[in-house]
Amino acid sequence: MESGASEVWLCALCVLIIATNAAVLLLWGRGGRSAGLMAVGVLLCCVVPAGCFVLALLSVCYTVIYCTAGRKEPLLPAQGKSALITGCDSGFGHNLAKLLDRAGVKVYAGVLKENGAGAQELRRVSSPRLTVLQLDITDTNQISKALQFIKSQTGETGLWGLVNNAGVTGYVCDAEILPLRILRKILDVNFIAGVEMTQAFLPLIRQAKGRIVNVSSLGGEVPFPGFAAYGSSKAAVIAYSGALRQELSQWGVKVAIIQPGGFKTNILGNEEEWSKIEKEILSTLAQEVTEAYGEEYIRSLQRRLSRMTTAGSTDTTPVLDAITHALLSERPRAFYHPGSTAVALPLLHRFCPTWLFDVIFSKMIRYNRLKPAGVVSK
C-alpha cells in the first residue's frame, strides 16, 4: 500500500512539474503549441506512469532550452559579407536568400532550375546584391563553375558563409520496400553532395574565417518510421558536421548544425513523383515481399504522404532566425533546434528507456493505419 501511495504521489508531483512548465511557456510568449506539447506529457504520465519522472525532467529541460534560445543578441554587420545558399528554389533556402539579401549580405542563391518559378521570383524581388546560380549539388561540373564564379567575385575577402540546405525526402515507406536507387539518391543529395560542396568552398571560407551551416533534421536524431533512408542521411550530416567543427576550429572557421522540427516545405515532393516511385516499388519488389506487405498497403503510403504535406508550421521564421544567428552571431552555437518538437523529441529519445520511448512515440505518431497483409493474416 505504501509503495502504491508513493508512486501516486510521485506521479502527481511530476504532473505538477509538467503543468508548471506549460504555464511558464505561455507566460514567456512561446504560444499554445509548446504548452500543448507539455499537455501531452501530462496525458502520457497517466497512460505510462513508469515514465512520469523522465517526462517531468524532459519538460524542465525543454522549457529552459526553449526560453533561453529565444534571447536576442547583437549580430555582426552584414555589409561586406557574402553567403552561398543551396536549395533556393523553395522552402528554407528560398526564404533565407530573401532575408539575408534584405539584411545586406551578398547572396549567391543556388537553384536546381535557374529558370524555374523560385529562381525567377528571387530575381524579381531581390536587390542587385543577390545572384541566382544554376547549382545541382550532385553535378561536379556545376559546383566547379559556381566556385570559379564566386572566387572571381569575392577576391581576397573570401566567402563568409556556406549554407548546405538542399535536400530531398525521396519517399516515405517501410525500409524493406524502399528501392535502393532512391536510397542512394537520398544519401547522395543530403550527405555526399554537401560534403563535396564543403570541400570545394572551404578554401574561400577559410580565407574569410567564415561559417559553414549544415541543415540536418529532427529525423537525423529521432528514428521516425518510414524515414529510415532520410534519417540516415541526416544522421550522417550531424556526425560529419561535428567532426568538421572540431577540425576547423584551429582555422577560425565555425560550423553549425540546424535541426528543424515540424515545418511545412516542398521537400516531400508531389503526387506525380510519388506515383512513379510506387510503380517502381510494385514492379521491382520480390514476390514474397510484395505478398508480405500486400498491394493495398503499398498503395496506402501515398495517402499518408498526401496527409503529411498539410502538416507542420508554415511559419519558417524560427529556422531562418537560427541560420541567421549561425552566420552572423559573434558566438554561434554548435546546434540549433528550431521548432516546437525539435528539442522535446530528441530529449525523449535520449533519456527514455528504448521500450518506453517506443510506447510513447507510437501513441504520438501513427505511421500507417493500415497493417501489412502478412501482419493482418497472423
Buried (B, 14 or more C-beta within 10 A) or exposed (E): EEEEEEEEEBBEEBBEBBBBBBEBBBEBEBEEEBBEBBBBBBBBBEEBBEBBBBBBBBBBBBBEBBBEBEEEEEEEEBEEBBBBBBBBBBBBBBBBBBBBBBBBBBBBBBBBEBEBEBBBBBEEEBEEBBBBBBBBBBBEEBBEBBBEEBBEEBEEBBBBBBBBBBBBBBBBBBEEBBBEEBBEBBBBBBBBBBBBBBEBBBEBBBBBEBBBBBBBBBBBBBBBBBBBBBBBBBBBBBEBBBEBBEEBEEEEBBBBBBBBBBBBBEBBBEEEBBEEBBEBBEEEBEEEBBBBBBEEBBEBBBEBBEEBBEEBBEEBEBBBBBBBBBBBBEEBBEBBBBBBBBBBBBBBBEBBEEEBBEBBBEEEEEBBEBBBBBEEEE
